[in-house]
Amino acid sequence: AIQAADEFFSQWLRLDRVLNAFKERRRFPEFTPELAAAMVEETKRLLQDLAWKDGNFMDAFRADYGFVNADLAALYKFPAPQAEFQKMPFPAGTPRAGLLGQGSFLAASAGPVETSPTARGIFVREQLLCQHIPPPPPNINTTLPEPSEEKPLTRRQRLAAHVENPTCAACHRLMDPIGFGLENFDALGRWREKETIQINVAEDNRGTPKRFDLPLEIEGEIAGLSNSRFANSKQLGSILAESPVCQKCIVRQLFRYAAGRLDGPADQEVIDRLSVRFKESGFRFRELLMALGPAVEFHRGERNGN
């Protein structure tokens, strides 16, 4: 059961992404295969702790503790742990909490140099709320306006072009505002107070780039959920932990893993039943896992006419 749960955690949270992520070495020299592996280990240990010690599994989004090694502690600017991946409380006042304050999410949902509010928003929508976001229509120009010396722009300001295009606006209003509330975390998951951009001002692009430190406008929202404005991962995590949509999505994702396929209309009754069981148990993952096997097998028999 433990191995199966670990496989589910990896599939659900797409932990392979951070292992395969590319970061620009000059900007992020600390991003090594060892750091990426530590990010995955941190995530798995948090989920294992909640799953097998009968904690409230929704605390995965708002946990005020974690499992870090020396490299992660340095990245997060936490005190160095006494032992590798020892359970430790987060420092008071930190804006980090739970899965969405971890490098396995923040670094994987970003580009080689810049953050990607869009990618972070897609992850929350698809993996945590089970809401599909379609790809851009063909022949749509997704290139963002480049900042210039006369007009240095933050990532958020550049992404405003998506909302100005009616073809893009409908989907990007669902994704980008989620990522905007996480812009205090850079493309590696480090905390930042400002966004630093570098612009080549020489015509041949060979000169020393000019550096701009731009103020960040940190305000996020999950469109479609009431009272869902937030300004950091801790606030976003609390919103998701209390959201029935997120709670049911975890059940749905586990059903997909166990059944080996996407769910369809005929599966909704069993997913609803499992969601009720999950909630009544106080969101105990072990209880959900115990209920899942028989439910999936019985449902498979019904679908096959047995």
N, C-alpha and C positions, 0 to 999 in steps of 0.2 A: 504493500500500500504506500509506503514511503517513497519508493522509487517511482511508482505511478504518479503520485502527487507531484514529485519533482519534475517529471516529464510534462505534466499538465501546466505547472507554473511556467516552465520554459516556453511552452507553446502559446499559452494565453498571453503572456507578457512579451513574447517574441524576443527572448533574451539573447538569441543568436545575433541580433542586430548590433549589439554593442561589441560583441566579439569580432564582428566583421567590419566595424566602423572604421572610416579613414579620417584622420585629423591632420591638418597642416603642421608638419613637424616644427617649423620655426615658431609658430604661435603656441603650440601645445606640446612641448618636448616631453612633458611628463606622461603623455598618453602612450602607454606601452601595452603589449599583450598581457603583462602581469597586472596592470591597473584595470584593464577591461575584465579580466577574469575575476579580480577582486570585486568589481561592481556586480557581477553576476552572483558571486558567492554571498555578498551582502543581502541581495534581494531574496535569495533562496532561504537564507538563515532566518530572516524576518518572517517569511511565510511559514516555514517549518515550526518556528516558535509558537505562532498563533494556532497553527493547525493541530499540532500534537500535544499542546499544553492546554487545549480546550479554551483558548481565548476567543474573544469576539473577533471573527475573521475580518469584519469591516474595519477593525482598528489597523489593518494593513495600510489604510489611507491616512491615518491620523496618529500613528505611533510616535511617541516622543522619546523613543530609544532606537538603537540600531546595533549592527554588528559590523564594525569597521576594523581594518588593519591600519598600519602606520601610513601607508600611501593614501588611503581614503581619508584618514584623519587630517593629513596635510592638505589634501584637496579641499576638504570642507572647512578647514581652519578649526578643527576640533582638537582638544587635548589628545596626545598620543595614548592609545590604549595600553594597558599593562600586558595584555596578551593578544595574539592575533584573533580577530573576529570575536572578541569577548563582548558579551552583551553589556552595553553601556548607555546610560541616559544621555540625551542630547543636552548641550549647554543651555542654560536659561536664556530666553530671548531669541533663540535661533529661529529663523523663518522656515527651516526645513521640518518636514514631518512625513513619515510614511513613504510609500512607493514613489510618489511624485516629487520627493525631495532627493531621490537617489540618482546616482550617475547612470545606472542602467537604463533609466528612462530619459534623463535630461541630455546625456551625451548621444544616445542612439537616435533621438528625435531632433537632430541638429545636423548641420552641414560640416564640411571640413574646417571652416573658419567661422561662419556665422550661425546664429540660432535660426530655427525655423518654427515660428509660431504656428504655421500651417501644419507642419508635421506633428507637432505636439498636440494640436487640436484634433487632428485625424486620429491619433492614437487614443485619446480620451473617448472620442465618439465611437470608434469601432471596437476597441478592446474592452473598454470599461462601461460603455452604455449600449453596446451592441446595435449601433445605428450605422448603417452603411452610407458612406460618402462616395458617390460616383466619381470616376476620373474626369479630368477636363475634357470637354468636347474636342474632336479633332480640329486642326487648323486654328486653334486658339493660341495667340501669343501670350505665353506665361512669363516672358522676360520682364523683370522689374526695372523701373527707372534707376539709373546709376547715380549715386551721389557725386557732387562736384565740389570744388573749392568754394564756389559761389553759393552752392546750395547743398551743404552736407545734410544727409537725411539718416534718421534711425531706421532700423528694420521695420518698425511699425509704420512709420511715415511712408516708406516705399510700398508696403503692402496695401496702403490705402487705394492704390491703383486698381486692385482687384474689385473693391466695392464700387468703384466708379464705373466699372464695366458691367452692364446688366447681365451679360451671359455668365459672368464669374460670381456676381454678388451673392446669389442665393446660397451657394455652397460655402463660400468663404465667410459669410456671416455666421455659419455654424461652426467653423473651425478656428479662424484666426483670433477671435476674441478670447478663446480659451488660452491660446498660446501667449497672447499679450500679457496676461496676468502672471506669466512665468518668465518675463524678460529680464528679471534680476539675476537669472541664472544663465551663464554664457554657454557656448557650444560644448563645453566639457562638464558643465554642471557646477562650476565655481560661482560663488556669489559675486555680484558686481553692483556698484552704485550708479555707474554710467556706462554707456555703450561707446567703445573705442573703435573708430573707423580710421583707415589709412587710405589716403588718396594720392595717387601719383600726379603731381602737378607739372612735371617736365613733359614736353611733347613726345619724347621718345620712351617715356615710362622707365627711364633708367636712373633717374635721380632718387634722392631719399624721399620716401612718401611723407606727406604732411599728415600729422596726426590730429584727430578731432575727438574730444571727449564730450559726448552728447548726453544731455539729461534724458532719463527714461520716464515714460508715461506708463506707470504700472496700474492697470485696471483691467481685470478680466471678467468674463461672464459666460455662462453656459446658456445660450439661447434656448428657450423652451422649458427651462427649469425655473421655478419661482425662487426668489431670494438667492440668486446664484452669483452675485458679484463677489469678486475676491481679488486679493493683491499679492498672494504668495502661495506656495505649495501647501502650507499648513491650512489656510482657509479653503483652498480647493479640495483638499483631502477631507475636511469636515463636511463639506457639501456632498461629496460623493458617498461618504460613509453613511449619511442619513438618507440618501436618495433611494427610493424603491426601485427606480430604473436601474441603478448600478447594482443593487442587491440581486435583482432578478437576472441581470446580465452575467454575474458570476455563475449562477446556476446554469444559465444557457451555455456559457462557455465550457463548463464542466460536462454538460450533456453532450456537446459537440465532440469533446475529446473522447468520452466513453463510447459514443456511438460511432465515432470515426467518420462523421459526415456533418454537414450543416443541418440545422433543424428546418422543418417545414410546418405548414399549418396543422398537419396531423399530430405534430409533437407538442403542441401548445398546452394541451391538458396535462400531460405528465410534467412539463416544465412548470406550469402553474402549481401543481401539487407539490413538487419538490421545493418551490420557492416558499410556500406556506410552511413546510417542514423546516426549512432553513431558518426562517424568521422565528418560528416558535421555539427553536432550540437555542435562541440567543445568538444566532449566526455562528454556530459551531461547525467548522469545516468537517470534522470527523463525523458528525451526525449526517451531514449532507452526503458524504462519501458512502456511508453505510446504507443510506436510503437509495442512493443512485443505482447501485448494481442491480438489485431486484427490479427496480422500476424500469430500467432500460431493457433488461431481459424480458420482462413481461410485455413491455410495449413492443419489443421486436417480434415477439410471438403473435401479438395482435395484428401487427402489420403484415405478417406472413400468413395470417389466416389460421393459426394454430389455436 
